[in-house]
Amino acid sequence: MLLAIVLSVPAALLLIPGAVLLFECVAARLTTDPLPPGAADRASRLAILIPANDEAGQIGPTVAALAAELGQGDRLVVVADNCSDATASVVATVAASLPAVAITAIERRDPFNVGKGFAISFGVQHLTADPPDVVVLVDADCRVSPGAIAVLASQAARTGRPVQGEYLLAAPPHASPLARVSAFAFLLRNRVRPRGLMRLGLPCLLTGSGMAFPWKLLRDGPETRGNLVEDMVLGLELALGGCPPLLCPQAQISSELPPGRQTGLRQRRRWEHGHLHTLVTYVPRLLAAGLARRQLGLFGLAADLFVPPLALLVLLQLAVASAALGLAVFHVPVAVPLILTVAGLAATSSAVGVAWWRFARGTVPARLFLVVPLYLLWKMPLYALLLLKGKQQKWERTARPDEDGIGPAPPTPR
């Protein structure tokens, strides 16, 4: 009996993220597709800030495409952060070919402090000499839909809050089934769930690229420095400070999943170890602040953050279910933990089904879900490493497609 009670605790805890996931996906199901960006208010002076570490193969097309989004008085600043390649030179070449646009590359050298957060702080410090009204952060390997920059900047200036565009990672050409499942999981995380939160009138998490901030908010905001998930932490700190991020689905940002299983696993390790550490650190703070201030938005962020990476959630639910079935063999009464676990698995599976039917049915064939068990096995070493050695401590740059000779830069989203 005692074993059944003990097992009921993780079963109940795992039911919560499954239910949250299903609630978000059902809410997203009720949203309509956003209209393309229209004319946006361009009274605000904006600066696009691009942190870049060894991005010579990607940065040229990115800068050229973003330059077309700039207006009078706007500028684009690339932070060539601890680069060992020609990133700054490539930017200078593009700037020379577009003399009417204010494009600058600044170099940062500090091998002891590496990470996107350090690069952003360096770029913000550079901008203080002539501060803009709004700063838009874009990763060096991303493409942005036409008009997205203006829409992001306009919404940030109008609301005084951080604004997150819809940032997706696409599977590369001729991708493996595992890569395509991974791309679907990313779509679930960065499109479906934030749209569900928006439908419910709740804020969202920051997801890394296509983020707009009012200048004073970013200048005075917390420095994330070498954090593994600097964007997520920045958004949570701003939410705790009274400025929770908003979703702007009209702004589309895209990149490609990294080529190769090992490269993809390294990227996932950084993201997911950082996510889990942030979950443990910030969920209690968000709940306490939401209770003290009576702010539903903070409870919403806590609930969203409490959902662990999808593969880990399913693996944990399966582990508890297996333990319950194992105890049942020895005639231990496990009805309660087994019911809770089955309910959690049903909620998680239903959420994935709703998301696929509404948002991916036309691009992700149903037969792809046959490789989900392999996807779970592929992710298991990542979680085993976390259990045995703790979270990853060092920020690592992800390899780009051109560095492995696999395909060109990602296309501009439609």
Backbone hydrogen bonds in HBPLUS format (Angstrom, degrees):
<---DONOR---> <-ACCEPTOR-->    atom                        ^
c    i                          cat <-CA-CA->   ^        H-A-AA   ^      H-
h    n   atom  resd res      DA  || num        DHA   H-A  angle D-A-AA Bond
n    s   type  num  typ     dist DA aas  dist angle  dist       angle   num
A0005-ILE N   A0001-MET O   3.05 MM   4  6.40 152.8  2.12 148.7 155.9     1
A0006-VAL N   A0002-LEU O   2.90 MM   4  6.18 163.3  1.92 154.2 158.8     2
A0007-LEU N   A0003-LEU O   2.92 MM   4  6.06 157.4  1.97 146.0 152.3     3
A0008-SER N   A0004-ALA O   2.99 MM   4  6.12 129.8  2.25 135.0 147.9     4
A0008-SER N   A0005-ILE O   3.13 MM   3  5.06 131.2  2.37  93.0 106.5     5
A0009-VAL N   A0006-VAL O   3.30 MM   3  5.72 147.0  2.42 105.4 113.4     6
A0011-ALA N   A0007-LEU O   3.33 MM   4  6.43 156.9  2.38 143.6 150.3     7
A0012-ALA N   A0008-SER O   2.87 MM   4  5.96 153.3  1.94 144.0 150.0     8
A0013-LEU N   A0009-VAL O   2.96 MM   4  6.22 161.7  1.99 153.2 158.8     9
A0014-LEU N   A0010-PRO O   2.88 MM   4  5.98 153.0  1.96 146.5 152.8    10
A0015-LEU N   A0011-ALA O   3.14 MM   4  6.29 126.4  2.44 132.7 145.7    11
A0015-LEU N   A0012-ALA O   3.18 MM   3  5.09 135.8  2.39  93.5 105.9    12
A0019-ALA N   A0015-LEU O   2.91 MM   4  6.11 156.7  1.96 151.7 157.8    13
A0020-VAL N   A0016-ILE O   2.90 MM   4  6.17 161.2  1.93 157.1 163.0    14
A0021-LEU N   A0017-PRO O   2.88 MM   4  5.96 164.7  1.90 147.9 152.1    15
A0022-LEU N   A0018-GLY O   3.04 MM   4  6.26 159.6  2.09 145.1 150.5    16
A0023-PHE N   A0019-ALA O   2.91 MM   4  6.10 160.6  1.95 150.3 155.9    17
A0024-GLU N   A0020-VAL O   2.91 MM   4  6.16 161.6  1.95 155.5 159.9    18
A0025-CYS N   A0021-LEU O   3.00 MM   4  6.21 162.8  2.03 150.6 155.3    19
A0026-VAL N   A0022-LEU O   2.91 MM   4  6.07 160.2  1.95 152.9 158.0    20
A0027-ALA N   A0023-PHE O   3.00 MM   4  6.14 158.2  2.05 144.5 150.9    21
A0028-ALA N   A0024-GLU O   2.85 MM   4  6.11 153.8  1.92 147.0 154.8    22
A0029-ARG N   A0025-CYS O   2.92 MM   4  6.10 140.5  2.08 137.6 148.4    23
A0030-LEU N   A0027-ALA O   3.08 MM   3  5.36 144.4  2.21 103.0 113.0    24
A0031-THR N   A0028-ALA O   3.00 MM   3  5.25 161.7  2.04 109.4 115.4    25
A0133-ASP N   A0045-ARG O   2.70 MM  88  5.17 154.3  1.77 139.8 149.0    26
A0134-VAL N   A0045-ARG O   3.15 MM  89  6.51 150.5  2.24 151.5 155.9    27
A0075-ARG N   A0046-LEU O   3.22 MM  29  6.79 145.9  2.35 146.3 155.9    28
A0047-ALA N   A0134-VAL O   2.93 MM  87  6.41 146.1  2.04 152.2 163.2    29
A0136-VAL N   A0047-ALA O   2.87 MM  89  6.27 160.1  1.91 154.0 159.9    30
A0048-ILE N   A0075-ARG O   2.92 MM  27  6.41 159.9  1.96 153.0 157.4    31
A0077-VAL N   A0048-ILE O   2.83 MM  29  6.17 169.2  1.84 174.6 178.4    32
A0049-LEU N   A0136-VAL O   2.84 MM  87  6.08 162.0  1.87 152.9 158.7    33
A0138-VAL N   A0049-LEU O   3.20 MM  89  6.44 159.0  2.24 150.8 155.5    34
A0050-ILE N   A0077-VAL O   2.91 MM  27  6.29 161.6  1.94 159.6 163.7    35
A0079-VAL N   A0050-ILE O   2.88 MM  29  6.09 161.9  1.91 146.1 151.8    36
A0052-ALA N   A0079-VAL O   2.86 MM  27  5.75 155.3  1.93 161.9 157.1    37
A0081-ASP N   A0052-ALA O   2.72 MM  29  5.78 157.5  1.76 162.7 169.5    38
A0058-GLN N   A0055-GLU O   2.97 MM   3  5.32 151.1  2.05 112.6 121.5    39
A0059-ILE N   A0055-GLU O   2.78 MM   4  5.53 165.5  1.80 176.8 175.3    40
A0063-VAL N   A0059-ILE O   2.90 MM   4  6.00 168.5  1.91 158.2 160.1    41
A0064-ALA N   A0060-GLY O   3.00 MM   4  6.19 169.2  2.01 157.8 161.2    42
A0065-ALA N   A0061-PRO O   2.98 MM   4  6.02 159.3  2.03 144.0 149.3    43
A0066-LEU N   A0062-THR O   2.99 MM   4  6.17 160.6  2.03 150.0 155.6    44
A0067-ALA N   A0063-VAL O   2.86 MM   4  5.94 145.6  1.98 148.9 158.2    45
A0069-GLU N   A0066-LEU O   2.90 MM   3  5.26 152.9  1.98 109.5 118.4    46
A0070-LEU N   A0067-ALA O   3.21 MM   3  5.43 165.2  2.24 108.5 113.1    47
A0074-ASP N   A0071-GLY O   3.09 MM   3  5.45 163.4  2.12 128.6 131.0    48
A0076-LEU N   A0102-ALA O   2.80 MM  26  6.20 156.5  1.86 163.1 170.8    49
A0104-THR N   A0076-LEU O   2.89 MM  28  6.30 156.3  1.95 160.2 168.2    50
A0078-VAL N   A0104-THR O   2.82 MM  26  6.24 163.7  1.85 158.9 164.2    51
A0106-ILE N   A0078-VAL O   2.88 MM  28  6.26 163.4  1.91 167.9 173.3    52
A0080-ALA N   A0106-ILE O   2.77 MM  26  5.98 153.2  1.84 157.4 164.5    53
A0108-ARG N   A0080-ALA O   3.01 MM  28  6.17 163.2  2.04 148.4 147.0    54
A0082-ASN N   A0108-ARG O   2.81 MM  26  5.83 166.8  1.83 158.1 161.1    55
A0090-VAL N   A0086-ALA O   2.91 MM   4  6.12 158.3  1.96 161.9 167.7    56
A0091-VAL N   A0087-THR O   3.12 MM   4  6.42 159.3  2.17 151.5 156.8    57
A0092-ALA N   A0088-ALA O   2.97 MM   4  6.21 154.9  2.03 145.7 153.0    58
A0093-THR N   A0089-SER O   2.95 MM   4  6.21 149.6  2.04 146.3 154.1    59
A0094-VAL N   A0090-VAL O   3.06 MM   4  6.38 159.7  2.10 150.1 154.9    60
A0095-ALA N   A0091-VAL O   2.86 MM   4  6.10 159.7  1.91 151.5 157.7    61
A0096-ALA N   A0092-ALA O   2.95 MM   4  6.15 150.8  2.04 143.6 150.8    62
A0097-SER N   A0093-THR O   3.17 MM   4  6.45 141.2  2.33 140.5 150.4    63
A0097-SER N   A0094-VAL O   3.10 MM   3  5.14 126.2  2.40  95.8 109.8    64
A0098-LEU N   A0095-ALA O   3.14 MM   3  5.11 148.3  2.25  97.9 107.5    65
A0101-VAL N   A0098-LEU O   3.08 MM   3  5.76 168.7  2.09 124.5 128.2    66
A0113-ASN N   A0110-ASP O   3.08 MM   3  5.63 156.0  2.14 117.4 124.2    67
A0119-ALA N   A0115-GLY O   3.29 MM   4  6.66 157.7  2.34 148.3 154.5    68
A0120-ILE N   A0116-LYS O   2.93 MM   4  6.22 157.3  1.98 155.3 161.2    69
A0121-SER N   A0117-GLY O   3.07 MM   4  6.29 164.5  2.10 147.7 151.7    70
A0122-PHE N   A0118-PHE O   3.01 MM   4  6.24 155.2  2.07 146.9 153.6    71
A0123-GLY N   A0119-ALA O   2.96 MM   4  6.22 155.3  2.02 147.3 154.0    72
A0124-VAL N   A0120-ILE O   2.86 MM   4  6.14 158.9  1.91 157.0 162.7    73
A0125-GLN N   A0121-SER O   2.99 MM   4  6.19 158.2  2.03 146.3 152.1    74
A0126-HIS N   A0122-PHE O   3.06 MM   4  6.34 150.0  2.16 142.5 150.5    75
A0127-LEU N   A0123-GLY O   3.06 MM   4  6.35 147.5  2.17 144.7 153.1    76
A0127-LEU N   A0124-VAL O   3.10 MM   3  5.07 118.4  2.50  93.8 108.8    77
A0128-THR N   A0125-GLN O   3.29 MM   3  5.39 147.1  2.41  99.3 108.4    78
A0130-ASP N   A0127-LEU O   3.08 MM   3  5.69 144.1  2.22 117.2 125.2    79
A0215-TRP N   A0133-ASP O   2.85 MM  82  5.21 165.7  1.87 135.2 132.6    80
A0135-VAL N   A0213-PHE O   2.87 MM  78  5.30 162.6  1.90 155.8 160.6    81
A0213-PHE N   A0135-VAL O   2.79 MM  78  5.30 154.8  1.85 150.9 159.6    82
A0137-LEU N   A0211-MET O   2.71 MM  74  5.19 161.0  1.75 158.5 161.3    83
A0210-GLY N   A0137-LEU O   2.82 MM  73  5.68 138.8  1.99 143.8 157.2    84
A0211-MET N   A0137-LEU O   3.16 MM  74  5.19 157.0  2.22 142.1 146.8    85
A0142-CYS N   A0139-ASP O   3.28 MM   3  5.57 163.1  2.31 118.4 118.2    86
A0143-ARG N   A0254-SER O   2.89 MM 111  5.36 153.7  1.96 150.6 159.2    87
A0254-SER N   A0143-ARG O   2.90 MM 111  5.36 161.0  1.94 154.0 160.2    88
A0145-SER N   A0252-GLN O   2.88 MM 107  5.29 161.3  1.92 158.4 161.4    89
A0148-ALA N   A0145-SER O   3.04 MM   3  5.53 161.2  2.07 138.1 140.0    90
A0151-VAL N   A0147-GLY O   3.22 MM   4  6.42 157.1  2.28 148.0 154.5    91
A0152-LEU N   A0148-ALA O   2.91 MM   4  6.13 166.1  1.93 158.8 162.1    92
A0153-ALA N   A0149-ILE O   2.96 MM   4  6.13 169.2  1.97 153.3 156.5    93
A0154-SER N   A0150-ALA O   2.89 MM   4  5.94 157.5  1.94 144.2 150.9    94
A0155-GLN N   A0151-VAL O   3.02 MM   4  6.16 163.3  2.04 149.1 153.1    95
A0156-ALA N   A0152-LEU O   3.00 MM   4  6.20 159.4  2.05 150.4 156.3    96
A0157-ALA N   A0153-ALA O   2.95 MM   4  6.10 161.3  1.98 149.1 154.2    97
A0158-ARG N   A0154-SER O   2.92 MM   4  6.04 153.8  1.99 146.0 153.5    98
A0159-THR N   A0155-GLN O   2.98 MM   4  6.00 159.7  2.02 148.3 152.7    99
A0160-GLY N   A0156-ALA O   2.84 MM   4  5.45 144.6  1.97 140.3 149.2   100
A0246-LEU N   A0162-PRO O   2.91 MM  84  6.33 152.8  1.99 145.4 152.4   101
A0163-VAL N   A0212-ALA O   2.88 MM  49  5.09 156.4  1.93 146.4 152.9   102
A0212-ALA N   A0163-VAL O   2.81 MM  49  5.09 162.9  1.84 150.3 156.3   103
A0164-GLN N   A0246-LEU O   2.76 MM  82  6.07 165.7  1.78 168.9 173.8   104
A0248-CYS N   A0164-GLN O   2.80 MM  84  5.82 150.1  1.89 158.3 152.4   105
A0165-GLY N   A0210-GLY O   2.80 MM  45  5.14 163.4  1.83 157.2 162.2   106
A0166-GLU N   A0251-ALA O   2.78 MM  85  5.99 159.1  1.82 174.3 170.6   107
A0253-ILE N   A0166-GLU O   2.91 MM  87  5.92 169.9  1.92 147.0 144.5   108
A0168-LEU N   A0253-ILE O   2.92 MM  85  6.33 161.1  1.96 157.4 158.6   109
A0255-SER N   A0168-LEU O   3.07 MM  87  6.53 137.0  2.26 150.9 162.7   110
A0170-ALA N   A0255-SER O   2.86 MM  85  6.22 169.2  1.87 150.6 150.4   111
A0257-LEU N   A0170-ALA O   2.87 MM  87  5.90 159.8  1.91 159.4 156.9   112
A0179-ALA N   A0176-SER O   3.07 MM   3  5.21 118.3  2.47 100.1 114.7   113
A0180-ARG N   A0176-SER O   3.08 MM   4  6.43 151.6  2.16 150.7 159.1   114
A0181-VAL N   A0177-PRO O   2.93 MM   4  6.21 151.1  2.02 149.0 156.5   115
A0182-SER N   A0178-LEU O   2.94 MM   4  6.16 154.2  2.01 144.1 151.6   116
A0183-ALA N   A0179-ALA O   2.89 MM   4  6.18 148.4  1.99 142.6 151.0   117
A0184-PHE N   A0180-ARG O   3.03 MM   4  6.29 150.0  2.13 139.6 147.3   118
A0185-ALA N   A0181-VAL O   2.93 MM   4  6.26 155.0  2.00 148.6 155.5   119
A0186-PHE N   A0182-SER O   2.96 MM   4  6.24 147.6  2.07 143.2 152.2   120
A0187-LEU N   A0183-ALA O   2.93 MM   4  6.21 150.8  2.01 143.7 151.7   121
A0188-LEU N   A0184-PHE O   2.88 MM   4  6.20 155.3  1.94 151.3 157.9   122
A0189-ARG N   A0185-ALA O   3.01 MM   4  6.26 150.4  2.10 140.0 147.9   123
A0190-ASN N   A0186-PHE O   2.83 MM   4  5.98 163.8  1.85 157.0 160.7   124
A0191-ARG N   A0187-LEU O   2.84 MM   4  5.25 147.0  1.95 139.3 144.2   125
A0192-VAL N   A0187-LEU O   3.17 MM   5  6.60 159.0  2.22 150.5 156.9   126
A0193-ARG N   A0188-LEU O   3.12 MM   5  6.19 165.8  2.14 156.5 159.3   127
A0195-ARG N   A0191-ARG O   3.13 MM   4  6.12 152.6  2.21 141.8 149.7   128
A0196-GLY N   A0192-VAL O   2.97 MM   4  6.26 148.4  2.07 149.3 158.9   129
A0197-LEU N   A0193-ARG O   3.00 MM   4  6.34 157.1  2.06 153.0 158.5   130
A0198-MET N   A0194-PRO O   2.89 MM   4  6.13 156.4  1.94 146.5 153.3   131
A0199-ARG N   A0195-ARG O   2.90 MM   4  6.09 155.5  1.96 146.0 152.2   132
A0200-LEU N   A0196-GLY O   3.12 MM   4  6.38 141.1  2.28 141.1 151.2   133
A0200-LEU N   A0197-LEU O   3.12 MM   3  5.08 125.0  2.44  93.7 107.8   134
A0202-LEU N   A0197-LEU O   2.81 MM   5  5.02 167.2  1.82 151.5 147.6   135
A0201-GLY N   A0198-MET O   2.95 MM   3  4.97 158.0  2.00 104.7 111.0   136
A0204-CYS N   A0245-PRO O   3.17 MM  41  5.66 154.0  2.24 127.4 135.3   137
A0217-LEU N   A0214-PRO O   3.03 MM   3  5.39 121.4  2.38 107.9 122.9   138
A0218-LEU N   A0214-PRO O   3.16 MM   4  6.49 158.0  2.21 160.8 167.3   139
A0219-ARG N   A0215-TRP O   2.84 MM   4  6.00 168.8  1.85 162.3 166.2   140
A0220-ASP N   A0216-LYS O   2.96 MM   4  5.86 162.5  1.99 141.9 146.4   141
A0221-GLY N   A0218-LEU O   3.33 MM   3  4.93 148.9  2.43  91.5 100.4   142
A0227-ASN N   A0224-THR O   3.05 MM   3  5.66 159.9  2.10 136.4 142.8   143
A0233-VAL N   A0229-VAL O   3.12 MM   4  6.39 168.5  2.14 162.1 165.4   144
A0234-LEU N   A0230-GLU O   2.95 MM   4  6.01 157.8  2.00 143.6 150.1   145
A0235-GLY N   A0231-ASP O   3.03 MM   4  6.28 164.6  2.05 154.0 157.2   146
A0236-LEU N   A0232-MET O   3.02 MM   4  6.28 156.9  2.08 148.5 154.9   147
A0237-GLU N   A0233-VAL O   2.89 MM   4  6.08 162.7  1.92 155.1 159.6   148
A0238-LEU N   A0234-LEU O   2.97 MM   4  6.17 158.8  2.01 150.1 156.1   149
A0239-ALA N   A0235-GLY O   2.91 MM   4  6.10 148.7  2.01 141.1 150.3   150
A0240-LEU N   A0236-LEU O   2.91 MM   4  6.17 158.6  1.95 149.9 155.2   151
A0241-GLY N   A0237-GLU O   2.95 MM   4  6.15 132.5  2.18 135.3 148.8   152
A0243-CYS N   A0238-LEU O   2.78 MM   5  5.22 163.6  1.81 150.1 144.8   153
A0242-GLY N   A0239-ALA O   3.03 MM   3  5.15 162.4  2.06 106.1 110.8   154
A0251-ALA N   A0248-CYS O   3.15 MM   3  5.91 160.0  2.20 121.0 125.9   155
A0264-GLY N   A0260-GLY O   3.05 MM   4  6.18 163.2  2.08 147.0 152.2   156
A0265-LEU N   A0261-ARG O   2.83 MM   4  6.02 149.2  1.93 145.9 154.9   157
A0266-ARG N   A0262-GLN O   2.95 MM   4  6.18 151.4  2.03 145.1 152.2   158
A0267-GLN N   A0263-THR O   3.03 MM   4  6.35 158.8  2.08 150.3 155.7   159
A0268-ARG N   A0264-GLY O   2.91 MM   4  6.12 163.1  1.94 148.1 153.1   160
A0269-ARG N   A0265-LEU O   2.80 MM   4  5.95 149.8  1.89 142.9 151.8   161
A0270-ARG N   A0266-ARG O   3.13 MM   4  6.44 159.1  2.18 147.9 151.5   162
A0271-TRP N   A0267-GLN O   3.04 MM   4  6.36 172.2  2.05 156.3 158.0   163
A0272-GLU N   A0268-ARG O   2.71 MM   4  5.73 171.5  1.72 158.3 161.1   164
A0273-HIS N   A0269-ARG O   2.92 MM   4  5.67 158.8  1.97 141.2 148.0   165
A0274-GLY N   A0270-ARG O   3.08 MM   4  5.97 156.2  2.14 138.6 146.0   166
A0275-HIS N   A0271-TRP O   2.76 MM   4  5.99 149.8  1.85 144.3 154.1   167
A0276-LEU N   A0272-GLU O   2.95 MM   4  6.06 166.7  1.97 147.7 150.3   168
A0277-HIS N   A0273-HIS O   3.05 MM   4  6.21 160.8  2.09 147.1 152.6   169
A0278-THR N   A0274-GLY O   2.92 MM   4  6.05 155.9  1.98 145.8 152.9   170
A0279-LEU N   A0275-HIS O   2.77 MM   4  6.01 150.6  1.86 149.4 158.4   171
A0280-VAL N   A0276-LEU O   3.11 MM   4  6.36 166.7  2.13 150.5 151.9   172
A0281-THR N   A0277-HIS O   3.06 MM   4  6.21 151.6  2.14 142.3 150.7   173
A0282-TYR N   A0278-THR O   2.76 MM   4  5.71 168.3  1.78 156.6 159.0   174
A0283-VAL N   A0279-LEU O   3.14 MM   4  5.61 160.5  2.18 139.3 144.3   175
A0286-LEU N   A0282-TYR O   2.82 MM   4  5.98 161.8  1.85 162.4 166.6   176
A0287-LEU N   A0283-VAL O   2.98 MM   4  6.14 165.4  2.00 155.5 159.3   177
A0288-ALA N   A0284-PRO O   2.93 MM   4  6.06 162.8  1.96 149.0 153.9   178
A0289-ALA N   A0285-ARG O   2.92 MM   4  6.04 163.7  1.94 147.5 152.4   179
A0290-GLY N   A0286-LEU O   2.79 MM   4  5.88 158.6  1.83 148.1 154.8   180
A0291-LEU N   A0287-LEU O   2.95 MM   4  6.08 154.2  2.02 145.2 151.7   181
A0292-ALA N   A0288-ALA O   2.92 MM   4  6.11 160.5  1.96 147.9 153.7   182
A0293-ARG N   A0289-ALA O   2.87 MM   4  5.94 158.3  1.92 149.8 155.4   183
A0294-ARG N   A0290-GLY O   2.73 MM   4  5.25 119.9  2.09 130.8 144.5   184
A0295-GLN N   A0290-GLY O   3.09 MM   5  4.86 143.3  2.23 125.2 135.5   185
A0300-GLY N   A0296-LEU O   2.89 MM   4  6.20 152.6  1.96 152.3 160.9   186
A0301-LEU N   A0297-GLY O   3.00 MM   4  6.28 154.0  2.07 144.9 151.0   187
A0302-ALA N   A0298-LEU O   2.98 MM   4  6.16 155.1  2.04 142.6 149.6   188
A0303-ALA N   A0299-PHE O   2.91 MM   4  6.15 158.3  1.96 149.6 155.0   189
A0304-ASP N   A0300-GLY O   2.97 MM   4  6.18 159.3  2.01 147.3 153.1   190
A0305-LEU N   A0301-LEU O   2.86 MM   4  5.98 161.5  1.89 149.6 154.9   191
A0306-PHE N   A0302-ALA O   2.95 MM   4  6.02 135.2  2.15 138.8 150.6   192
A0307-VAL N   A0304-ASP O   3.28 MM   3  5.69 159.4  2.33 107.0 113.1   193
A0312-LEU N   A0309-PRO O   3.02 MM   3  5.42 115.5  2.45 108.6 123.9   194
A0313-LEU N   A0309-PRO O   2.96 MM   4  6.24 159.5  2.01 158.0 164.8   195
A0314-VAL N   A0310-LEU O   3.03 MM   4  6.32 166.0  2.05 157.8 160.0   196
A0315-LEU N   A0311-ALA O   2.95 MM   4  6.14 163.2  1.98 149.7 154.9   197
A0316-LEU N   A0312-LEU O   2.90 MM   4  6.06 160.6  1.94 153.8 158.3   198
A0317-GLN N   A0313-LEU O   2.96 MM   4  6.18 159.7  2.00 149.2 155.3   199
A0318-LEU N   A0314-VAL O   2.86 MM   4  6.07 160.0  1.90 153.1 158.6   200
A0319-ALA N   A0315-LEU O   2.89 MM   4  6.06 148.0  1.99 141.0 150.4   201
A0320-VAL N   A0316-LEU O   2.99 MM   4  6.26 160.9  2.03 153.0 156.3   202
A0321-ALA N   A0317-GLN O   2.99 MM   4  6.17 160.6  2.02 146.9 152.9   203
A0322-SER N   A0318-LEU O   2.87 MM   4  6.02 156.4  1.93 145.9 152.4   204
A0323-ALA N   A0319-ALA O   2.96 MM   4  6.20 154.7  2.03 145.2 152.2   205
A0324-ALA N   A0320-VAL O   2.91 MM   4  6.17 156.6  1.96 149.2 155.5   206
A0325-LEU N   A0321-ALA O   2.95 MM   4  6.22 161.4  1.99 150.9 155.6   207
A0326-GLY N   A0322-SER O   2.87 MM   4  6.03 151.2  1.95 145.0 153.5   208
A0327-LEU N   A0323-ALA O   2.98 MM   4  6.25 151.9  2.06 146.8 153.4   209
A0328-ALA N   A0324-ALA O   2.97 MM   4  6.21 145.4  2.09 142.2 152.5   210
A0329-VAL N   A0325-LEU O   3.28 MM   4  6.60 136.2  2.49 139.9 149.0   211
A0330-PHE N   A0327-LEU O   2.97 MM   3  5.34 135.8  2.17 105.3 117.2   212
A0332-VAL N   A0327-LEU O   3.13 MM   5  5.41 163.8  2.16 141.2 138.8   213
A0331-HIS N   A0328-ALA O   2.92 MM   3  4.82 153.1  1.99 110.1 110.2   214
A0338-LEU N   A0334-VAL O   3.03 MM   4  5.96 154.9  2.09 149.7 157.6   215
A0339-ILE N   A0335-ALA O   2.87 MM   4  5.97 156.5  1.93 149.3 155.4   216
A0340-LEU N   A0336-VAL O   2.99 MM   4  6.20 166.3  2.01 157.1 160.9   217
A0341-THR N   A0337-PRO O   2.93 MM   4  6.01 157.3  1.98 142.5 148.9   218
A0342-VAL N   A0338-LEU O   2.92 MM   4  6.05 164.4  1.95 148.6 153.1   219
A0343-ALA N   A0339-ILE O   2.91 MM   4  6.04 155.3  1.97 145.9 153.2   220
A0344-GLY N   A0340-LEU O   2.93 MM   4  6.20 150.6  2.02 142.9 151.0   221
A0345-LEU N   A0341-THR O   2.87 MM   4  6.18 162.2  1.90 155.0 159.2   222
A0346-ALA N   A0342-VAL O   2.84 MM   4  6.00 154.8  1.90 146.3 153.8   223
A0347-ALA N   A0343-ALA O   2.89 MM   4  6.10 155.1  1.96 145.7 152.3   224
A0348-THR N   A0344-GLY O   2.96 MM   4  6.18 164.0  1.99 151.3 155.4   225
A0349-SER N   A0345-LEU O   2.90 MM   4  6.01 166.7  1.92 149.4 153.5   226
A0350-SER N   A0346-ALA O   2.86 MM   4  5.91 156.4  1.92 144.1 151.3   227
A0351-ALA N   A0347-ALA O   2.92 MM   4  6.09 152.6  1.99 145.1 152.6   228
A0352-VAL N   A0348-THR O   3.07 MM   4  6.36 160.5  2.11 150.5 154.8   229
A0353-GLY N   A0349-SER O   2.94 MM   4  6.18 156.9  1.99 147.0 153.9   230
A0354-VAL N   A0350-SER O   2.86 MM   4  6.08 160.6  1.89 152.4 156.9   231
A0355-ALA N   A0351-ALA O   2.96 MM   4  6.14 166.0  1.98 151.4 155.5   232
A0356-TRP N   A0352-VAL O   2.90 MM   4  6.06 161.7  1.93 149.3 154.6   233
A0357-TRP N   A0353-GLY O   2.95 MM   4  6.06 168.2  1.96 151.3 154.6   234
A0358-ARG N   A0354-VAL O   3.06 MM   4  6.18 160.3  2.10 150.7 155.4   235
A0359-PHE N   A0355-ALA O   2.86 MM   4  5.69 160.1  1.90 149.3 155.6   236
A0360-ALA N   A0356-TRP O   2.95 MM   4  4.69 151.5  2.04 125.3 131.3   237
A0361-ARG N   A0356-TRP O   2.76 MM   5  5.46 108.5  2.27 175.9 162.5   238
A0363-THR N   A0360-ALA O   3.05 MM   3  5.35 146.7  2.17 109.3 119.0   239
A0364-VAL N   A0360-ALA O   2.76 MM   4  5.49 156.7  1.81 170.9 170.0   240
A0368-LEU N   A0365-PRO O   3.00 MM   3  5.69 159.3  2.04 118.1 124.6   241
A0369-PHE N   A0366-ALA O   3.09 MM   3  5.92 160.4  2.13 122.5 126.7   242
A0370-LEU N   A0367-ARG O   3.04 MM   3  5.61 164.3  2.06 115.4 120.3   243
A0371-VAL N   A0368-LEU O   3.13 MM   3  5.94 164.8  2.15 119.8 123.7   244
A0372-VAL N   A0369-PHE O   3.21 MM   3  5.20 165.1  2.24 103.9 107.4   245
A0374-LEU N   A0371-VAL O   3.02 MM   3  5.26 118.9  2.41 103.4 118.3   246
A0375-TYR N   A0371-VAL O   2.95 MM   4  6.31 149.2  2.05 149.0 159.0   247
A0375-TYR N   A0372-VAL O   2.98 MM   3  4.80 114.1  2.43  92.8 109.8   248
A0376-LEU N   A0372-VAL O   2.89 MM   4  6.22 154.1  1.96 157.4 163.7   249
A0377-LEU N   A0373-PRO O   3.03 MM   4  6.32 154.9  2.10 144.0 150.6   250
A0378-TRP N   A0374-LEU O   2.84 MM   4  6.08 150.2  1.93 146.1 154.5   251
A0379-LYS N   A0375-TYR O   3.09 MM   4  6.36 140.2  2.25 141.1 151.0   252
A0379-LYS N   A0376-LEU O   3.20 MM   3  5.18 126.5  2.50  92.9 106.3   253
A0380-MET N   A0376-LEU O   3.14 MM   4  6.29 127.6  2.42 140.0 153.2   254
A0380-MET N   A0377-LEU O   3.27 MM   3  5.18 139.3  2.45  94.4 105.4   255
A0382-LEU N   A0379-LYS O   3.03 MM   3  5.45 128.7  2.31 111.1 124.2   256
A0384-ALA N   A0380-MET O   2.88 MM   4  6.11 153.6  1.95 155.1 163.9   257
A0385-LEU N   A0381-PRO O   2.90 MM   4  5.98 154.4  1.96 143.9 149.8   258
A0386-LEU N   A0382-LEU O   3.22 MM   4  6.48 149.1  2.32 135.4 143.5   259
A0387-LEU N   A0383-TYR O   2.95 MM   4  6.19 154.3  2.02 144.7 151.2   260
A0388-LEU N   A0384-ALA O   2.89 MM   4  6.09 157.0  1.94 151.0 156.9   261
A0389-LYS N   A0385-LEU O   2.82 MM   4  5.65 163.2  1.85 147.6 153.0   262
A0390-GLY N   A0386-LEU O   2.88 MM   4  4.53 133.8  2.09 120.5 127.4   263
A0403-GLU N   A0400-ARG O   3.09 MM   3  5.45 140.6  2.26 108.0 119.0   264
A0404-ASP N   A0401-PRO O   3.17 MM   3  5.63 150.2  2.27 109.7 117.7   265
A0406-ILE N   A0401-PRO O   2.99 MM   5  5.14 161.7  2.02 152.1 146.1   266
A0405-GLY N   A0402-ASP O   3.27 MM   3  4.83 156.5  2.33  91.3  97.8   267
